[in-house]
Amino acid sequence: MTTSVQLNKSHSASPANGADNDLIDSKDRDVRSRRAVFLKWLRKTHGWIGLWGAALGLLFGVTGILQNHRTVLKIPAAQVQETMLQISLPTPAPANVKEMASWLQKELMVDRPASRERSEPSKPVAWGDKTMKQPEHWSVTLSSPQTNLQAEYWVGNHFVTVKRSDQNVFGTLNNLHKGNGVGIPWILFADTLAGSIILLSLTGVVLWTQLNRRRMIGFGIGLTSLTLLIGFITQALM
């Protein structure tokens, strides 16, 4: 009798265990399916971000090479043509550096306001065994990626000295890379490249790990070790 009861209990428990196993398998399949869908979407997103990054990266890559070779193994691609002239002041003369900047913008037909205005007050300077008074000095910069205008004026003169620097194509690209003479739209546009590089790095890591726990732990350990190594090297060089 005891043996028969035990057999009946084991037979009655077997369907329940099988149902539990089927439920676990079903949940695992759902998790794997959602992971596969997410990774497929992430792969497509990674590709589109990479396409955008490649378009801008070509520009910044070429100009980055040119800037790396400004002094060592110099590549003479960027050329500047400089000219200088003197402009007579209007009547009445500008009362301050801001008025002079506005006047120069109209006189030189520049389509953007001054990027830099500076006023140095009058001060005594040593001249041999004498002390002489240096007049007030104004400087104004009107710049764009293609052209840079530097105006200098000593208060009391009847003219302003303007130095013009015209860049060739490679010089213009260098200025775009450095953000010289550009407006807010270009700055935000260039920021999208930095954002795309960050996203490419993050999505690339996720695609490599495929959300596998062991790979993610391994990547975390490797990244931490690399960060510590860079920190130790930086401290040693300082």
Backbone torsions as a table, in degrees:
resi	resn	phi	psi	omega
1	MET	NA	-41.7	-178.3
2	THR	-63.5	-43.3	179.7
3	THR	-63.1	-40.4	-179.2
4	SER	-64.8	-40.8	179.6
5	VAL	-64.7	-41.1	-180.0
6	GLN	-65.0	-39.6	178.3
7	LEU	-64.2	-40.9	179.2
8	ASN	-64.2	-37.8	179.1
9	LYS	-66.3	-40.7	-179.2
10	SER	-67.4	-38.2	178.5
11	HIS	-67.5	-36.0	-179.4
12	SER	-74.1	-26.8	-179.5
13	ALA	-81.4	-25.3	-175.6
14	SER	-61.6	-46.3	177.8
15	PRO	-60.7	-36.0	179.8
16	ALA	-65.7	-44.3	178.4
17	ASN	-63.2	-39.9	178.6
18	GLY	-63.5	-38.6	178.2
19	ALA	-65.4	-39.8	178.1
20	ASP	-63.5	-42.9	179.3
21	ASN	-63.4	-40.8	177.5
22	ASP	-62.5	-38.0	179.3
23	LEU	-66.1	-41.6	178.6
24	ILE	-64.5	-44.5	178.6
25	ASP	-61.6	-39.1	179.6
26	SER	-64.5	-41.0	178.3
27	LYS	-65.5	-40.2	178.3
28	ASP	-63.0	-41.5	178.8
29	ARG	-64.1	-38.6	178.6
30	ASP	-64.2	-42.6	179.7
31	VAL	-63.6	-44.5	179.4
32	ARG	-65.0	-37.0	179.6
33	SER	-66.0	-45.1	178.3
34	ARG	-63.8	-38.5	178.6
35	ARG	-64.7	-41.5	179.9
36	ALA	-64.9	-41.6	178.6
37	VAL	-63.4	-43.9	-179.7
38	PHE	-63.8	-44.1	-179.4
39	LEU	-66.2	-34.7	177.2
40	LYS	-65.3	-44.4	177.3
41	TRP	-64.0	-41.3	-178.6
42	LEU	-65.6	-36.0	178.8
43	ARG	-64.1	-42.6	177.6
44	LYS	-64.8	-43.9	178.8
45	THR	-61.3	-41.9	178.4
46	HIS	-59.1	-41.1	-179.7
47	GLY	-66.6	-42.6	-179.6
48	TRP	-68.3	-40.0	176.7
49	ILE	-63.8	-39.2	177.9
50	GLY	-63.3	-35.7	178.0
51	LEU	-64.7	-43.9	177.7
52	TRP	-65.5	-43.4	178.9
53	GLY	-63.8	-34.3	179.5
54	ALA	-67.6	-38.5	-179.7
55	ALA	-62.8	-48.1	178.6
56	LEU	-77.2	-33.2	-179.3
57	GLY	-62.8	-29.1	177.4
58	LEU	-62.6	-44.4	178.4
59	LEU	-63.7	-52.0	-176.3
60	PHE	-71.2	-26.4	177.1
61	GLY	-69.0	-45.4	179.7
62	VAL	-63.7	-48.0	-179.4
63	THR	-68.5	-30.0	176.2
64	GLY	-64.2	-40.5	176.7
65	ILE	-62.5	-44.0	-180.0
66	LEU	-61.7	-39.8	-179.2
67	GLN	-72.8	-31.1	176.4
68	ASN	-66.4	-23.6	-176.7
69	HIS	-109.7	34.8	178.2
70	ARG	-72.9	-33.8	-178.0
71	THR	-119.5	-46.6	-179.4
72	VAL	-93.2	129.7	-175.9
73	LEU	50.4	53.5	-171.2
74	LYS	-59.8	133.4	174.3
75	ILE	-105.9	108.2	-174.9
76	PRO	-80.4	58.6	-179.3
77	ALA	-87.3	-45.1	-179.5
78	ALA	-79.8	124.2	-179.3
79	GLN	-123.6	144.5	-178.9
80	VAL	-123.7	132.3	174.3
81	GLN	-107.8	120.3	-175.2
82	GLU	-110.9	137.5	174.7
83	THR	-135.5	156.5	-177.6
84	MET	-138.7	142.1	176.6
85	LEU	-148.1	165.4	177.5
86	GLN	-118.9	131.9	-177.5
87	ILE	-114.2	129.5	177.5
88	SER	-69.3	141.9	179.6
89	LEU	-72.9	149.8	176.5
90	PRO	-75.2	173.3	175.2
91	THR	-119.8	120.6	-1.0
92	PRO	-74.8	157.1	-179.4
93	ALA	-72.5	153.2	176.8
94	PRO	-56.1	140.7	-176.3
95	ALA	-85.1	-21.9	-179.2
96	ASN	-152.4	178.5	-174.4
97	VAL	-67.8	-31.3	179.6
98	LYS	-67.7	-41.7	177.4
99	GLU	-64.6	-38.1	178.8
100	MET	-66.1	-37.9	178.5
101	ALA	-64.0	-42.1	178.7
102	SER	-65.3	-40.9	179.4
103	TRP	-65.7	-43.4	179.1
104	LEU	-63.6	-37.9	179.4
105	GLN	-60.1	-41.1	178.9
106	LYS	-75.4	-42.1	-176.2
107	GLU	-65.0	-39.1	-178.3
108	LEU	-92.5	1.0	177.7
109	MET	56.1	51.3	176.6
110	VAL	-95.2	134.5	-173.3
111	ASP	-89.4	12.4	178.9
112	ARG	-143.1	152.3	-179.2
113	PRO	-69.4	169.8	-179.3
114	ALA	-63.2	136.9	177.6
115	SER	-85.7	-15.5	-179.4
116	ARG	-155.0	132.9	176.0
117	GLU	-132.5	132.6	-177.0
118	ARG	-141.9	137.0	178.6
119	SER	-128.4	122.2	177.4
120	GLU	-107.4	123.3	-177.0
121	PRO	-68.1	161.4	176.8
122	SER	-63.8	142.6	-177.6
123	LYS	-154.1	153.9	177.3
124	PRO	-78.3	141.6	178.0
125	VAL	-131.1	148.9	179.0
126	ALA	-78.2	132.9	178.3
127	TRP	-134.2	92.1	-173.9
128	GLY	67.0	-124.9	178.1
129	ASP	-95.7	13.3	-179.5
130	LYS	-119.3	165.5	173.9
131	THR	-119.0	123.0	-178.6
132	MET	-117.6	156.0	-178.2
133	LYS	-96.3	120.5	178.2
134	GLN	-88.9	130.2	-177.1
135	PRO	-69.9	168.6	178.4
136	GLU	-62.9	142.6	-175.7
137	HIS	-122.8	129.9	177.3
138	TRP	-116.2	143.3	174.6
139	SER	-139.0	141.2	-178.3
140	VAL	-134.8	136.3	177.1
141	THR	-118.2	125.6	174.1
142	LEU	-118.5	114.1	-171.3
143	SER	-134.0	154.8	171.5
144	SER	-144.5	170.2	178.6
145	PRO	-59.1	-28.6	-177.8
146	GLN	-90.8	-34.0	-170.5
147	THR	-136.4	141.8	175.3
148	ASN	-126.5	127.6	178.7
149	LEU	-115.5	123.3	-179.8
150	GLN	-118.4	113.1	-177.7
151	ALA	-105.3	134.5	178.9
152	GLU	-125.1	136.4	-179.2
153	TYR	-145.1	128.9	172.9
154	TRP	-101.0	121.7	-176.1
155	VAL	-58.9	127.7	-176.0
156	GLY	114.9	-25.5	175.3
157	ASN	-72.6	164.9	178.6
158	HIS	-106.4	12.5	-178.1
159	PHE	-148.5	161.9	176.0
160	VAL	-117.3	134.5	176.9
161	THR	-93.9	125.4	-177.9
162	VAL	-120.3	127.3	176.4
163	LYS	-108.6	125.4	-178.1
164	ARG	-111.0	131.4	178.2
165	SER	-122.2	116.7	179.5
166	ASP	-105.1	126.5	-178.1
167	GLN	-92.4	148.9	169.7
168	ASN	-83.0	-170.5	-174.7
169	VAL	-60.5	-44.9	-177.6
170	PHE	-69.4	-34.8	175.6
171	GLY	-65.5	-38.8	177.2
172	THR	-63.7	-42.2	178.4
173	LEU	-64.2	-37.5	176.8
174	ASN	-62.4	-42.1	178.5
175	ASN	-65.5	-36.8	175.1
176	LEU	-63.9	-39.5	178.7
177	HIS	-62.3	-43.3	-177.2
178	LYS	-84.5	-10.4	-179.5
179	GLY	77.6	25.2	179.3
180	ASN	-83.9	126.3	176.4
181	GLY	70.6	20.9	-179.4
182	VAL	-107.4	164.6	179.4
183	GLY	-100.1	-176.6	-178.2
184	ILE	-61.3	-40.6	179.7
185	PRO	-56.5	-43.3	179.9
186	TRP	-67.6	-37.9	178.5
187	ILE	-59.9	-46.3	179.4
188	LEU	-67.5	-36.2	178.2
189	PHE	-63.2	-43.8	178.8
190	ALA	-68.0	-29.4	178.1
191	ASP	-63.5	-27.1	178.8
192	THR	-64.5	-28.9	176.4
193	LEU	-67.1	-44.8	178.0
194	ALA	-61.9	-40.9	178.2
195	GLY	-64.5	-39.3	-179.9
196	SER	-66.8	-35.6	177.9
197	ILE	-65.4	-41.7	178.0
198	ILE	-62.2	-46.8	-180.0
199	LEU	-64.5	-38.7	177.6
200	LEU	-62.5	-39.5	178.6
201	SER	-63.7	-46.8	-177.2
202	LEU	-68.0	-47.2	-179.1
203	THR	-67.7	-33.2	177.0
204	GLY	-62.9	-40.3	177.9
205	VAL	-64.8	-43.8	-179.4
206	VAL	-64.2	-40.7	179.0
207	LEU	-66.5	-35.8	179.1
208	TRP	-68.9	-42.3	-179.2
209	THR	-75.1	-26.3	-175.2
210	GLN	53.3	32.4	-179.9
211	LEU	58.9	23.8	175.7
212	ASN	-80.4	129.6	-173.2
213	ARG	-61.7	-42.1	-178.6
214	ARG	-64.7	-42.9	179.1
215	ARG	-64.8	-39.8	-179.9
216	MET	-65.4	-40.5	176.8
217	ILE	-64.9	-42.3	178.6
218	GLY	-62.4	-41.5	178.3
219	PHE	-64.7	-41.8	179.1
220	GLY	-60.5	-42.1	178.8
221	ILE	-65.8	-43.7	179.6
222	GLY	-63.1	-42.8	179.9
223	LEU	-65.0	-41.4	178.5
224	THR	-63.5	-42.4	179.6
225	SER	-63.7	-42.6	179.2
226	LEU	-64.2	-40.7	178.7
227	THR	-62.8	-44.7	178.4
228	LEU	-63.5	-39.4	179.8
229	LEU	-63.5	-44.4	178.3
230	ILE	-63.4	-38.4	178.4
231	GLY	-64.3	-42.5	178.9
232	PHE	-64.8	-41.4	179.1
233	ILE	-65.0	-40.9	179.1
234	THR	-63.2	-43.2	179.0
235	GLN	-64.3	-36.9	-179.1
236	ALA	-69.7	-31.7	-179.3
237	LEU	-81.3	-20.2	-177.8
238	MET	-79.6	NA	NA
